[in-house]
């Protein structure tokens, strides 16, 4: 690993640190409030509260993947980073970041499960994609890592499209995707596809999702190699 890539990785980490602290502060505060509310539900018949840590982290990754184009790439190019080094540095950062977020999420998940079992708060439950496969620590960690990397890659590519072609080009891509979803909903095949996917879900599905993420990130080089610091409007 050359010095420029190491410098880029250091910049990415320091740049994301503040927003990461804010995100986890809000998420943990919400989690504590939810646990407290679950305690009061003990006196309510069939009272249940479901909390989804991963969907918050997934949404954060989507935003981060998109704004990486706007906030990190122009500054890196101004500092002399080559497109090739930038491409590899972002790939390493995305994967390590997904690993870190998955590890942190599942440490919190396991800690809360231990606490609620000790305190006998059986009204509190977690929602996680691993419930469709096998809800173990390793499974949750693996699924979170694969999904978060994929979301980072997809939104990074979308951010590059907006940067390269402006609001018209990016809006056209989003519009085509939205129209496809509406057609799928209207014809019913989207619900059938999702139902079949959930019913037959196994770890292979999540590895396939990861493969899609790798494909999208590979495609991003086509835009990244000629990117400039000037955004098309």
Helices and strands as residue ranges (DSSP letters): H 3-40, G 41-43, E 49-51, H 53-68, I 69-73, H 74-78, H 83-118, E 124-126, G 129-132, H 137-187, H 189-199, H 203-224
